[in-house]
Amino acid sequence: MASSPEFVQYVADQLSGAGTISYRKMFGEYGLYCDGKFLGCICDDQFFVKMTEAGNRLAPDMETGSPYEGAKPHFLIEELENTEFLADFVTETCRELPMPKPKKKKVKE
């Protein structure tokens, strides 16, 4: 079951305290970005965040799961109402994530 655009927008709104949140459709689901860094994804109306040491420090008992078969484990964020915690969690997580690599320009022949 694909995620609903309304749920994706709700998650993005809840994360607004963490920075500039954006999302885009990827492989039938959605990828989430914070200040240009890939943060995690929404699959089947569930919010998954990449695992980092900061995330483990802030929420050592948080449930984990895989957004899709074969994916690395991610934090499964089920408590979306606590916007203060979400902002801190996402901000600290994003500090540890790398910036995306610049896209190479195609050479015309």
N, C-alpha and C positions, 0 to 999 in steps of 0.2 A: 504494500500500500504506500503510495507516494505521500509526501508531506503536503499539508495545505499551505497555500500562500499566506493565509491569515495567521497560522501558527508561526511561520517564519518571521513575519512582520512583528508579531507579539514578542518573540525572543529578541529580535533586534531592538525593539523599543525598551525592553527590560535591561539590555546591556548598554544603553546609551550613556550611562555614567562612566564607562570605561574608555571612551574615545570615539573615534569615527567608525561606526559599525556599518558594514556593507555586506551584501550577500549576492550570490549568483547561482543560477541553476547549473548543476553538474551531475551528469550521469543519472538524470531523473530525480535527483534530490537537490540539496542546497549546500553550498560551501559558505562559511562565515569568515569575515575578515575584520580585524580590528587595526585601525591605522595602517592599512595596507598589508598586514601580516595574516597569513592563513591561520585561523584559530581553531577551527573544527568544522563540524557539519551537522546538519539536521537531516535525519533519516527516519522515515515512518513516524513523523511527529515526535521525535526524541532528539534532544540536544546533546551532542557529544563534543567534548573539548580535548585537544591534544594533551597528553600527559607530560608534565614537567616536574622538576624538583620543587618549584614554587607551589604548584598545585598540591603536591604531596604534603608540603609543610602546612598549607592553609586548611586542607581538608583530608587528613590522613585516612579517614574512614569512608570517604566518598565511594559510592558504587562505581564500578567500571564495567565496560562492555565494548563490543565491537560494533561500529555502525553498519558494517556489512561483512559478509563472509570473506575471510582472508585479511581483514584489516587489523592493524595493530590495536591493542587495547587503548581506549580513551576513557576519560571521566564521563560518566553519564549524569548530566545535570537534571535532576527532577524537581528541585525546589527553585522555581522561577520567580516567586513573589518577593524574595529578599533581595531587592535591587542593590542595596549597599554591599552585601556579601558578593553578589555577582560582579559588581564593578571592581572590587578589590581582587577577586579571584582572576578575572579576565585580564586586568591590568598587570598583575604579577606574572601570570602565565605568558602574556605577550612579550614581556621584557626578556624572557628566555628564548623566544622563538626567533629564528633568523628572518631577515628581510628577504623577499622573493628575489631570485636571480633576475638580472635584466634580460629582457628578450633580445635575442640576436636579430639584427636586421637581415632580411633576405637579400642576397646579392642577385641583381638582374644580370642575365647573360645576354 
